[in-house]
Amino acid sequence: MNEAPRPHGAAPGGNQHASVDDDVRARLRLAPEQRIEVALNARIARWSRAFHAVITFAVAVIVFLPGAANTGSVLQRTVAALVAGSVFMLAFRMERRNIAFARLSGFARSIYQARAVALGAIVLGAVAYYFPSIEVTSERVAIAAAAMFAAGALWGALTRNLLGGRPVHRVLLVGDGERVGRFLADFERDPHPGYELVGLLTDTGRGLPEDVAGDTTLDEIIAMFDETTQAGVDARVLGTLDDLETVLASEAIDTVVVSVRRNRLELFSRLSGWGGEISVQELPAFSEHVFGRVPVDVINAAWFMHLIHPFYRPYSRFAKRAGDIVAASFIGLLALPVIPLAALWIKLMSPEAPVLFRQVRVGEGGREFTLVKFRTMRPGGDGSWTIDTDPRIFRGGVFLRTTRIDELPNLWNILRGHMSFVGPRPEQPRYVAELEQEIPYYQRRHMVKPGLTGWAQVRQGYTDSVDGAAGKLGYELYYLKHQSVFLDFVIFLETIRVVLMRFGSR
């Protein structure tokens, strides 16, 4: 017996939670222009899948099929071609998921895409090695790699133009409490270009006031969760969990972010009825993807266990150390003409003090070392946090700090092994002691060597408060989780961009 078609807004399987009154249905009805946007997003998603399939086939044609009648098995060549082409596309998609891709500059994203192309080229080379009868030439591999890179860039440009800057995914947040309030406030301050936060459904078992109307704005809900937050968010509270199925259909939701502690199995059971139509993610993982940082308030000690083993692999440490030595030596040679000029300027501006500034900082494993920098401040300070307009900074010191010239002597710390080129910035022992008392797991940032630059520096810049340090810790833990030699290289490129833009000076 054929199943009757599901009415628009009804739940799969006839879930009783789908029933809502006419007022709610009217409130949830999308405006015509919103429906056009949703339809365009859905069409682009379908086009994307078709585009990937076409590109995979094109790689097969370029690399393997020419001359198939003369050499090798046609079936063997076809299978190898499809495998290699698929690897190209999977590499592209994995690069976008492994890192906060949208948070990188366009140049850094191109570097990640280039690595994906390189991975595909390596696979092609492996296929050619193990199946010599296929006769894959280096010219064909180069053509395929160039075609894949160009196709990826072309598709990115086309989708950006078609969307006109509009988000691709429509997100429904399910839950309430402080975590949700913080997420909403963070999303308002730093929205992700790929996601539109449509609205919020509250957990009926936890305390949303009964007098909250259906069209209450999210900034009012944020204020309920956190009285200090008054950010305005262009979205609505759409109801409670009882309205889940209707909201999913009526608002054309494709991503559900969950932050509930009660009745979780029932909620996931209801969401599973939608099959592949909806992506379901937990709030911590989604927050990490959207903001490029780990939500410190939702992790525990067990979270760090999976980080320990990779950091202590001998080849990982050797590769990072070798990269540090090469980078520090190369940059040191390039900076040789700058160093005496900087020293002369410092002596002219502050003749009563030494050119170099030495201060004890906390490094890997909590071990202390002496950090060396060019002096940018007059002597006699109390060692307190520095701000951009600090009166202790002498004339020209701001320029040295903005361009990071003051940190060139850090290269000596890197060569001695006290620091790495990329990692969390080292702090003074007294600040570390204070922050360890105020911020959970702050000491875990010392699992790796401190760095001359880092993910937190390019994403947040300098901070001068406990709250700012807590925010930076999220970025530092993100780096701990995703650390790799290639990510270090991308952070290095982002640092150059930041310096050239004269932003985020330390």
MIVOKE-51520 format. One record per residue (C-alpha): z, y, x; residue in one letter. Coordinates in Angstrom, 3 decimals, padded with zeros to 6 digits. Layout:
N
+----------+----------+----------+------+
|        w |        v |        u | kedo |
+----------+----------+----------+------+
|        Z |        Y |        X |    A |
...
+----------+----------+----------+------+
This chain:
506
+----------+----------+----------+------+
|        w |        v |        u | kedo |
+----------+----------+----------+------+
|  000.000 |  000.000 |  000.000 |    M |
| -000.998 |  003.337 |  001.450 |    N |
|  001.715 |  005.883 |  002.045 |    E |
|  001.377 |  009.124 |  000.119 |    A |
|  000.734 |  012.162 |  002.300 |    P |
|  003.824 |  014.076 |  003.344 |    R |
|  004.157 |  017.459 |  001.632 |    P |
|  004.183 |  020.465 |  003.921 |    H |
|  007.781 |  021.072 |  004.979 |    G |
|  009.020 |  017.602 |  004.029 |    A |
|  010.723 |  015.313 |  006.492 |    A |
|  009.198 |  012.088 |  007.752 |    P |
|  010.436 |  009.179 |  005.716 |    G |
|  011.689 |  011.383 |  002.901 |    G |
|  014.873 |  012.514 |  004.632 |    N |
|  017.299 |  014.007 |  002.145 |    Q |
|  017.994 |  016.925 |  004.476 |    H |
|  014.531 |  018.326 |  003.762 |    A |
|  015.425 |  019.720 |  000.345 |    S |
|  016.032 |  023.466 |  000.337 |    V |
|  015.919 |  026.021 | -002.427 |    D |
|  012.964 |  028.278 | -003.179 |    D |
|  014.562 |  031.297 | -001.507 |    D |
|  014.841 |  029.441 |  001.787 |    V |
|  011.247 |  028.215 |  001.500 |    R |
|  010.055 |  031.759 |  000.861 |    A |
|  012.059 |  033.096 |  003.800 |    R |
|  010.658 |  030.484 |  006.164 |    L |
|  007.025 |  030.977 |  005.163 |    R |
|  004.928 |  032.164 |  008.104 |    L |
|  002.952 |  035.361 |  007.798 |    A |
| -000.867 |  035.004 |  007.993 |    P |
| -001.047 |  036.478 |  011.501 |    E |
|  001.672 |  034.060 |  012.644 |    Q |
| -000.296 |  031.123 |  011.257 |    R |
| -003.359 |  032.304 |  013.190 |    I |
| -001.268 |  032.432 |  016.378 |    E |
|  000.143 |  028.950 |  015.788 |    V |
| -003.322 |  027.564 |  015.068 |    A |
| -004.676 |  029.168 |  018.253 |    L |
| -001.862 |  027.685 |  020.339 |    N |
| -002.459 |  024.236 |  018.865 |    A |
| -006.187 |  024.533 |  019.476 |    R |
| -005.634 |  025.568 |  023.100 |    I |
| -003.357 |  022.552 |  023.587 |    A |
| -006.137 |  020.279 |  022.305 |    R |
| -008.697 |  022.071 |  024.453 |    W |
| -006.426 |  021.594 |  027.462 |    S |
| -006.357 |  017.836 |  026.999 |    R |
| -010.122 |  017.748 |  026.547 |    A |
| -010.608 |  019.990 |  029.585 |    F |
| -008.500 |  017.662 |  031.735 |    H |
| -010.532 |  014.674 |  030.575 |    A |
| -013.808 |  016.419 |  031.397 |    V |
| -012.588 |  017.425 |  034.855 |    I |
| -011.411 |  013.878 |  035.558 |    T |
| -014.872 |  012.599 |  034.633 |    F |
| -016.512 |  015.288 |  036.770 |    A |
| -014.527 |  014.215 |  039.829 |    V |
| -015.678 |  010.663 |  039.209 |    A |
| -019.308 |  011.746 |  039.055 |    V |
| -019.108 |  013.965 |  042.147 |    I |
| -017.303 |  011.535 |  044.408 |    V |
| -018.091 |  007.971 |  043.440 |    F |
| -021.090 |  007.509 |  041.212 |    L |
| -023.922 |  008.844 |  043.445 |    P |
| -025.632 |  005.861 |  045.012 |    G |
| -023.681 |  003.381 |  042.894 |    A |
| -026.772 |  001.236 |  042.427 |    A |
| -027.149 |  000.776 |  046.184 |    N |
| -023.596 |  000.205 |  047.434 |    T |
| -020.500 | -001.389 |  046.007 |    G |
| -019.764 | -002.661 |  042.537 |    S |
| -020.501 | -000.191 |  039.749 |    V |
| -017.368 | -001.334 |  037.931 |    L |
| -015.310 | -000.996 |  041.109 |    Q |
| -016.628 |  002.496 |  041.758 |    R |
| -016.056 |  003.591 |  038.171 |    T |
| -012.467 |  002.338 |  038.066 |    V |
| -011.672 |  003.938 |  041.427 |    A |
| -013.264 |  007.185 |  040.269 |    A |
| -011.218 |  007.389 |  037.095 |    L |
| -008.017 |  006.586 |  038.989 |    V |
| -008.661 |  009.274 |  041.597 |    A |
| -009.649 |  011.866 |  038.995 |    G |
| -006.537 |  011.095 |  036.974 |    S |
| -004.390 |  011.539 |  040.070 |    V |
| -005.842 |  015.023 |  040.527 |    F |
| -004.870 |  016.055 |  037.004 |    M |
| -001.447 |  014.383 |  037.121 |    L |
| -000.726 |  016.191 |  040.377 |    A |
| -001.565 |  019.515 |  038.712 |    F |
|  000.685 |  018.811 |  035.747 |    R |
|  003.576 |  017.529 |  037.881 |    M |
|  003.517 |  020.640 |  040.057 |    E |
|  003.961 |  022.767 |  036.940 |    R |
|  006.929 |  020.683 |  035.791 |    R |
|  008.724 |  020.244 |  039.127 |    N |
|  009.479 |  023.909 |  039.641 |    I |
|  009.976 |  027.001 |  037.501 |    A |
|  006.210 |  027.489 |  037.783 |    F |
|  005.934 |  030.574 |  035.584 |    A |
|  008.650 |  032.298 |  037.653 |    R |
|  006.482 |  032.278 |  040.781 |    L |
|  003.980 |  034.917 |  041.770 |    S |
|  000.306 |  034.193 |  041.240 |    G |
| -000.188 |  033.554 |  044.956 |    F |
|  002.709 |  031.071 |  045.108 |    A |
|  001.349 |  029.248 |  042.048 |    R |
| -001.970 |  028.956 |  043.860 |    S |
| -000.164 |  027.363 |  046.800 |    I |
|  001.342 |  024.755 |  044.491 |    Y |
| -002.057 |  024.089 |  042.960 |    Q |
| -003.510 |  023.718 |  046.444 |    A |
| -000.879 |  021.096 |  047.232 |    R |
| -001.843 |  019.221 |  044.079 |    A |
| -005.472 |  019.281 |  045.194 |    V |
| -004.438 |  018.063 |  048.652 |    A |
| -002.552 |  015.160 |  047.071 |    L |
| -005.646 |  014.213 |  045.119 |    G |
| -007.756 |  014.409 |  048.274 |    A |
| -005.327 |  012.086 |  050.061 |    I |
| -005.677 |  009.574 |  047.237 |    V |
| -009.456 |  009.790 |  047.526 |    L |
| -009.162 |  009.153 |  051.243 |    G |
| -006.956 |  006.130 |  050.609 |    A |
| -009.470 |  004.750 |  048.110 |    V |
| -012.269 |  005.216 |  050.644 |    A |
| -010.212 |  003.443 |  053.318 |    Y |
| -009.333 |  000.403 |  051.222 |    Y |
| -012.759 |  000.159 |  049.552 |    F |
| -015.231 |  000.943 |  052.356 |    P |
| -018.151 | -000.350 |  050.296 |    S |
| -017.795 |  002.682 |  048.003 |    I |
| -018.803 |  005.008 |  050.858 |    E |
| -016.870 |  008.125 |  049.858 |    V |
| -017.957 |  010.862 |  052.258 |    T |
| -015.799 |  013.747 |  053.436 |    S |
| -018.314 |  016.159 |  051.921 |    E |
| -017.818 |  014.659 |  048.477 |    R |
| -014.040 |  014.802 |  048.834 |    V |
| -014.259 |  018.479 |  049.824 |    A |
| -016.540 |  019.248 |  046.870 |    I |
| -014.195 |  017.468 |  044.465 |    A |
| -011.141 |  019.289 |  045.842 |    A |
| -012.848 |  022.675 |  045.594 |    A |
| -014.034 |  021.892 |  042.068 |    A |
| -010.528 |  020.897 |  040.966 |    M |
| -008.928 |  024.023 |  042.410 |    F |
| -011.570 |  026.280 |  040.866 |    A |
| -011.290 |  024.498 |  037.523 |    A |
| -007.511 |  024.906 |  037.467 |    G |
| -007.780 |  028.616 |  038.234 |    A |
| -010.528 |  029.057 |  035.631 |    L |
| -008.535 |  027.302 |  032.921 |    W |
| -005.468 |  029.394 |  033.685 |    G |
| -007.489 |  032.597 |  033.399 |    A |
| -009.146 |  031.489 |  030.154 |    L |
| -005.879 |  030.551 |  028.460 |    T |
| -004.235 |  033.804 |  029.547 |    R |
| -007.125 |  035.790 |  028.065 |    N |
| -007.207 |  033.766 |  024.854 |    L |
| -003.476 |  034.058 |  024.316 |    L |
| -003.373 |  037.715 |  025.308 |    G |
|  000.090 |  037.307 |  026.810 |    G |
|  001.493 |  035.487 |  023.757 |    R |
|  003.765 |  032.472 |  024.319 |    P |
|  002.279 |  028.993 |  023.923 |    V |
|  005.302 |  027.093 |  022.573 |    H |
|  007.442 |  027.868 |  019.523 |    R |
|  011.067 |  026.951 |  020.181 |    V |
|  013.871 |  026.167 |  017.746 |    L |
|  017.412 |  026.229 |  019.131 |    L |
|  019.875 |  023.863 |  017.424 |    V |
|  023.598 |  024.403 |  017.960 |    G |
|  026.156 |  027.136 |  018.370 |    D |
|  029.043 |  028.065 |  020.618 |    G |
|  029.374 |  029.930 |  023.898 |    E |
|  026.586 |  028.018 |  025.642 |    R |
|  024.095 |  028.970 |  022.974 |    V |
|  025.290 |  032.566 |  022.998 |    G |
|  024.835 |  032.820 |  026.764 |    R |
|  021.400 |  031.223 |  026.565 |    F |
|  020.275 |  033.655 |  023.882 |    L |
|  021.508 |  036.627 |  025.880 |    A |
|  019.825 |  035.349 |  029.055 |    D |
|  016.564 |  034.703 |  027.221 |    F |
|  016.560 |  038.256 |  025.885 |    E |
|  017.080 |  039.676 |  029.373 |    R |
|  014.632 |  037.329 |  031.076 |    D |
|  012.186 |  035.753 |  028.581 |    P |
|  009.839 |  032.983 |  029.646 |    H |
|  006.150 |  033.822 |  029.145 |    P |
|  005.361 |  030.362 |  027.795 |    G |
|  008.008 |  030.139 |  025.060 |    Y |
|  008.711 |  032.050 |  021.867 |    E |
|  012.281 |  031.658 |  020.624 |    L |
|  011.634 |  031.379 |  016.884 |    V |
|  015.209 |  031.072 |  015.725 |    G |
|  018.481 |  029.202 |  015.539 |    L |
|  019.924 |  026.432 |  013.399 |    L |
|  023.700 |  026.158 |  013.593 |    T |
|  025.794 |  023.015 |  013.783 |    D |
|  027.392 |  022.783 |  010.329 |    T |
|  030.516 |  021.319 |  011.861 |    G |
|  031.258 |  024.380 |  013.961 |    R |
|  032.251 |  027.828 |  012.936 |    G |
|  029.412 |  029.997 |  011.809 |    L |
|  030.915 |  032.486 |  009.314 |    P |
|  029.951 |  031.751 |  005.713 |    E |
|  028.825 |  035.307 |  005.052 |    D |
|  026.027 |  035.179 |  007.635 |    V |
|  022.791 |  035.813 |  005.788 |    A |
|  019.633 |  033.900 |  006.496 |    G |
|  017.892 |  036.915 |  008.012 |    D |
|  020.748 |  037.699 |  010.422 |    T |
|  019.329 |  038.683 |  013.792 |    T |
|  020.214 |  036.698 |  016.867 |    L |
|  021.855 |  039.679 |  018.550 |    D |
|  024.476 |  039.582 |  015.769 |    E |
|  025.012 |  035.874 |  016.354 |    I |
|  025.308 |  036.492 |  020.092 |    I |
|  027.996 |  039.066 |  019.393 |    A |
|  029.902 |  036.454 |  017.372 |    M |
|  029.851 |  034.050 |  020.295 |    F |
|  030.437 |  036.630 |  023.005 |    D |
|  031.853 |  040.019 |  022.079 |    E |
|  030.656 |  041.600 |  025.330 |    T |
|  027.009 |  040.760 |  024.656 |    T |
|  024.994 |  043.148 |  022.506 |    Q |
|  021.463 |  042.156 |  023.460 |    A |
|  018.794 |  042.487 |  020.804 |    G |
|  016.694 |  039.400 |  020.184 |    V |
|  013.606 |  039.448 |  017.980 |    D |
|  014.357 |  036.312 |  015.985 |    A |
|  016.386 |  035.078 |  013.003 |    R |
|  019.051 |  032.573 |  012.128 |    V |
|  017.053 |  030.146 |  010.024 |    L |
|  019.916 |  028.180 |  008.510 |    G |
|  022.006 |  025.119 |  009.281 |    T |
|  021.191 |  021.560 |  010.307 |    L |
|  020.613 |  020.731 |  006.647 |    D |
|  017.431 |  022.834 |  006.872 |    D |
|  016.100 |  021.084 |  009.979 |    L |
|  013.035 |  019.318 |  008.582 |    E |
|  011.899 |  022.257 |  006.485 |    T |
|  012.209 |  024.685 |  009.386 |    V |
|  010.303 |  022.369 |  011.723 |    L |
|  007.358 |  022.248 |  009.342 |    A |
|  007.428 |  025.774 |  007.934 |    S |
|  007.829 |  027.516 |  011.305 |    E |
|  005.359 |  025.214 |  013.114 |    A |
|  007.942 |  024.339 |  015.759 |    I |
|  006.747 |  022.271 |  018.710 |    D |
|  009.880 |  022.393 |  020.913 |    T |
|  013.473 |  021.744 |  019.809 |    V |
|  016.331 |  022.580 |  022.178 |    V |
|  019.584 |  020.825 |  021.315 |    V |
|  023.146 |  021.895 |  022.089 |    S |
|  025.414 |  020.027 |  019.663 |    V |
|  028.406 |  017.813 |  020.361 |    R |
|  028.940 |  016.277 |  016.941 |    R |
|  026.606 |  013.994 |  014.978 |    N |
|  024.210 |  013.845 |  017.916 |    R |
|  022.880 |  010.384 |  017.043 |    L |
|  022.059 |  011.476 |  013.503 |    E |
|  020.298 |  014.593 |  014.782 |    L |
|  018.171 |  012.705 |  017.305 |    F |
|  017.365 |  010.082 |  014.683 |    S |
|  016.019 |  012.775 |  012.383 |    R |
|  014.015 |  014.355 |  015.201 |    L |
|  012.547 |  010.996 |  016.236 |    S |
|  010.830 |  010.785 |  012.846 |    G |
|  008.437 |  013.498 |  014.004 |    W |
|  007.072 |  011.327 |  016.796 |    G |
|  004.990 |  013.143 |  019.375 |    G |
|  004.618 |  016.291 |  017.284 |    E |
|  007.789 |  017.830 |  018.726 |    I |
|  009.266 |  017.949 |  022.217 |    S |
|  013.066 |  017.562 |  022.168 |    V |
|  015.111 |  018.811 |  025.127 |    Q |
|  018.778 |  019.268 |  025.907 |    E |
|  019.855 |  022.866 |  026.461 |    L |
|  020.917 |  022.424 |  030.141 |    P |
|  017.552 |  020.923 |  031.168 |    A |
|  015.572 |  023.464 |  029.151 |    F |
|  017.625 |  026.329 |  030.547 |    S |
|  016.959 |  025.097 |  034.081 |    E |
|  013.224 |  024.949 |  033.410 |    H |
|  013.045 |  028.344 |  031.700 |    V |
|  015.175 |  030.385 |  034.096 |    F |
|  014.690 |  028.485 |  037.353 |    G |
|  018.434 |  028.033 |  037.783 |    R |
|  021.095 |  025.457 |  036.967 |    V |
|  023.488 |  026.441 |  034.138 |    P |
|  026.748 |  026.260 |  036.078 |    V |
|  028.898 |  026.127 |  032.949 |    D |
|  027.481 |  022.774 |  031.784 |    V |
|  027.584 |  020.691 |  034.981 |    I |
|  030.401 |  018.553 |  036.360 |    N |
|  031.231 |  016.833 |  039.645 |    A |
|  029.011 |  013.850 |  038.800 |    A |
|  025.986 |  016.181 |  038.730 |    W |
|  026.165 |  016.519 |  042.514 |    F |
|  026.158 |  012.799 |  043.284 |    M |
|  022.371 |  012.411 |  043.070 |    H |
|  021.948 |  015.311 |  045.518 |    L |
|  023.917 |  013.815 |  048.385 |    I |
|  021.644 |  011.017 |  049.555 |    H |
|  018.333 |  012.935 |  049.968 |    P |
|  019.969 |  015.671 |  052.063 |    F |
|  021.274 |  013.198 |  054.608 |    Y |
|  018.070 |  011.280 |  055.170 |    R |
|  017.341 |  011.666 |  058.890 |    P |
|  013.653 |  012.446 |  058.384 |    Y |
|  014.432 |  015.149 |  055.789 |    S |
|  016.867 |  016.908 |  058.092 |    R |
|  014.534 |  016.507 |  061.065 |    F |
|  011.570 |  017.978 |  059.160 |    A |
|  013.604 |  020.955 |  057.979 |    K |
|  015.062 |  021.568 |  061.429 |    R |
|  011.631 |  021.354 |  063.059 |    A |
|  010.255 |  023.809 |  060.516 |    G |
|  013.147 |  026.191 |  061.172 |    D |
|  012.548 |  026.185 |  064.926 |    I |
|  008.804 |  026.724 |  064.576 |    V |
|  009.177 |  029.509 |  061.981 |    A |
|  011.978 |  031.310 |  063.843 |    A |
|  010.079 |  031.158 |  067.137 |    S |
|  006.826 |  032.375 |  065.599 |    F |
|  008.410 |  035.247 |  063.687 |    I |
|  010.505 |  036.164 |  066.716 |    G |
|  007.365 |  036.520 |  068.819 |    L |
|  005.681 |  038.641 |  066.152 |    L |
|  008.787 |  040.842 |  065.902 |    A |
|  009.123 |  041.503 |  069.638 |    L |
|  007.562 |  045.003 |  069.395 |    P |
|  009.809 |  045.890 |  066.434 |    V |
|  013.143 |  044.826 |  067.930 |    I |
|  013.443 |  047.526 |  070.650 |    P |
|  012.297 |  050.228 |  068.226 |    L |
|  014.938 |  049.170 |  065.694 |    A |
|  017.614 |  049.111 |  068.397 |    A |
|  016.624 |  052.597 |  069.587 |    L |
|  016.737 |  054.010 |  066.057 |    W |
|  020.174 |  052.519 |  065.394 |    I |
|  021.530 |  053.983 |  068.627 |    K |
|  020.162 |  057.410 |  067.756 |    L |
|  021.601 |  057.366 |  064.230 |    M |
|  024.964 |  055.837 |  065.142 |    S |
|  025.572 |  056.341 |  068.888 |    P |
|  029.292 |  055.574 |  068.626 |    E |
|  028.746 |  051.934 |  067.571 |    A |
|  026.985 |  048.899 |  069.058 |    P |
|  023.446 |  048.093 |  067.974 |    V |
|  024.310 |  044.579 |  066.863 |    L |
|  026.753 |  043.750 |  064.102 |    F |
|  028.720 |  040.501 |  064.349 |    R |
|  030.687 |  039.001 |  061.501 |    Q |
|  032.206 |  035.599 |  060.743 |    V |
|  030.465 |  033.787 |  057.884 |    R |
|  030.856 |  030.373 |  056.239 |    V |
|  028.139 |  027.823 |  056.917 |    G |
|  027.313 |  024.198 |  056.189 |    E |
|  030.317 |  022.054 |  055.376 |    G |
|  032.559 |  025.126 |  055.244 |    G |
|  032.349 |  025.594 |  059.019 |    R |
|  032.524 |  029.190 |  060.220 |    E |
|  030.056 |  030.815 |  062.602 |    F |
|  029.289 |  034.310 |  063.882 |    T |
|  026.388 |  035.997 |  062.127 |    L |
|  024.362 |  038.509 |  064.154 |    V |
|  022.477 |  041.395 |  062.516 |    K |
|  021.234 |  044.852 |  063.367 |    F |
|  023.814 |  047.419 |  062.350 |    R |
|  022.854 |  049.533 |  059.327 |    T |
|  026.278 |  051.010 |  058.515 |    M |
|  028.715 |  053.259 |  060.294 |    R |
|  031.692 |  051.499 |  061.879 |    P |
|  035.117 |  051.434 |  060.286 |    G |
|  034.242 |  049.910 |  056.909 |    G |
|  036.642 |  047.660 |  055.060 |    D |
|  034.185 |  044.777 |  054.802 |    G |
|  033.778 |  045.177 |  051.041 |    S |
|  030.609 |  044.314 |  049.177 |    W |
|  027.699 |  046.610 |  049.890 |    T |
|  025.698 |  048.383 |  047.201 |    I |
|  022.261 |  049.989 |  047.446 |    D |
|  023.717 |  053.513 |  047.458 |    T |
|  026.610 |  052.705 |  049.793 |    D |
|  027.624 |  055.927 |  051.619 |    P |
|  028.449 |  053.919 |  054.746 |    R |
|  024.738 |  053.242 |  055.358 |    I |
|  023.362 |  055.707 |  057.914 |    F |
|  019.969 |  057.396 |  057.647 |    R |
|  017.190 |  054.871 |  058.077 |    G |
|  019.576 |  052.004 |  057.385 |    G |
|  018.225 |  051.580 |  053.877 |    V |
|  014.731 |  051.100 |  055.308 |    F |
|  015.989 |  048.487 |  057.760 |    L |
|  017.695 |  046.621 |  054.936 |    R |
|  014.799 |  046.915 |  052.495 |    T |
|  012.289 |  045.552 |  055.000 |    T |
|  014.783 |  042.920 |  056.245 |    R |
|  014.389 |  044.197 |  059.805 |    I |
|  018.184 |  044.228 |  060.063 |    D |
|  018.132 |  040.433 |  059.712 |    E |
|  015.798 |  039.743 |  062.634 |    L |
|  018.768 |  038.795 |  064.881 |    P |
|  019.485 |  036.028 |  062.347 |    N |
|  016.632 |  034.203 |  064.046 |    L |
|  019.053 |  033.540 |  066.913 |    W |
|  021.463 |  031.918 |  064.451 |    N |
|  018.606 |  029.756 |  063.194 |    I |
|  017.605 |  028.637 |  066.693 |    L |
|  021.235 |  027.753 |  067.465 |    R |
|  021.428 |  025.621 |  064.334 |    G |
|  024.008 |  027.704 |  062.465 |    H |
|  021.499 |  028.688 |  059.796 |    M |
|  018.243 |  027.509 |  058.290 |    S |
|  015.273 |  029.669 |  057.435 |    F |
|  015.742 |  028.951 |  053.719 |    V |
|  019.068 |  028.358 |  052.017 |    G |
|  021.987 |  030.134 |  050.331 |    P |
|  022.994 |  033.378 |  052.030 |    R |
|  026.228 |  032.978 |  054.046 |    P |
|  029.295 |  034.857 |  052.818 |    E |
|  032.460 |  036.074 |  054.515 |    Q |
|  035.418 |  033.631 |  054.466 |    P |
|  037.568 |  035.917 |  052.331 |    R |
|  034.846 |  036.234 |  049.714 |    Y |
|  034.293 |  032.492 |  049.747 |    V |
|  038.002 |  031.898 |  049.132 |    A |
|  037.966 |  034.369 |  046.240 |    E |
|  034.775 |  033.049 |  044.674 |    L |
|  035.900 |  029.429 |  044.940 |    E |
|  038.882 |  030.378 |  042.787 |    Q |
|  036.748 |  032.224 |  040.239 |    E |
|  033.552 |  030.141 |  040.047 |    I |
|  033.509 |  026.352 |  039.472 |    P |
|  031.787 |  024.337 |  042.212 |    Y |
|  031.106 |  027.402 |  044.334 |    Y |
|  031.993 |  025.451 |  047.482 |    Q |
|  029.121 |  023.012 |  046.794 |    R |
|  026.627 |  025.634 |  047.945 |    R |
|  027.807 |  024.729 |  051.455 |    H |
|  026.223 |  021.270 |  051.172 |    M |
|  023.306 |  022.729 |  053.143 |    V |
|  022.941 |  025.282 |  055.901 |    K |
|  022.889 |  028.925 |  054.830 |    P |
|  019.534 |  030.643 |  055.068 |    G |
|  017.828 |  033.825 |  056.113 |    L |
|  016.256 |  033.875 |  052.663 |    T |
|  016.490 |  031.685 |  049.589 |    G |
|  015.564 |  031.026 |  045.978 |    W |
|  018.450 |  033.210 |  044.792 |    A |
|  017.295 |  036.099 |  046.982 |    Q |
|  013.740 |  036.122 |  045.636 |    V |
|  014.855 |  035.601 |  042.024 |    R |
|  017.945 |  037.806 |  041.758 |    Q |
|  018.347 |  039.822 |  044.930 |    G |
|  021.609 |  041.256 |  046.186 |    Y |
|  024.773 |  041.207 |  044.084 |    T |
|  028.110 |  042.945 |  044.498 |    D |
|  030.361 |  041.277 |  041.914 |    S |
|  031.889 |  037.950 |  040.940 |    V |
|  029.629 |  037.737 |  037.884 |    D |
|  026.600 |  038.358 |  040.064 |    G |
|  027.738 |  035.673 |  042.509 |    A |
|  028.100 |  033.223 |  039.611 |    A |
|  024.533 |  033.991 |  038.562 |    G |
|  023.252 |  033.478 |  042.104 |    K |
|  025.072 |  030.141 |  042.316 |    L |
|  022.857 |  028.832 |  039.516 |    G |
|  019.764 |  029.640 |  041.593 |    Y |
|  021.346 |  028.131 |  044.711 |    E |
|  022.137 |  024.884 |  042.895 |    L |
|  018.565 |  024.834 |  041.612 |    Y |
|  017.420 |  025.003 |  045.222 |    Y |
|  019.804 |  022.189 |  046.165 |    L |
|  018.304 |  020.007 |  043.450 |    K |
|  014.652 |  020.717 |  044.233 |    H |
|  014.848 |  021.284 |  047.987 |    Q |
|  011.797 |  020.300 |  049.994 |    S |
|  009.894 |  021.560 |  053.006 |    V |
|  007.106 |  022.715 |  050.718 |    F |
|  009.497 |  024.614 |  048.437 |    L |
|  010.880 |  026.302 |  051.553 |    D |
|  007.339 |  027.407 |  052.370 |    F |
|  006.841 |  028.812 |  048.858 |    V |
|  010.157 |  030.699 |  049.056 |    I |
|  009.037 |  032.117 |  052.395 |    F |
|  005.838 |  033.409 |  050.774 |    L |
|  007.814 |  034.849 |  047.864 |    E |
|  010.116 |  036.578 |  050.360 |    T |
|  007.129 |  038.276 |  051.970 |    I |
|  006.034 |  039.472 |  048.535 |    R |
|  009.531 |  040.801 |  047.792 |    V |
|  009.690 |  042.633 |  051.118 |    V |
|  006.259 |  044.152 |  050.612 |    L |
|  007.331 |  045.322 |  047.175 |    M |
|  010.518 |  046.731 |  048.734 |    R |
|  012.617 |  044.912 |  046.181 |    F |
|  015.818 |  042.906 |  046.475 |    G |
|  016.971 |  044.212 |  049.851 |    S |
|  020.052 |  042.544 |  051.241 |    R |
+----------+----------+----------+------+
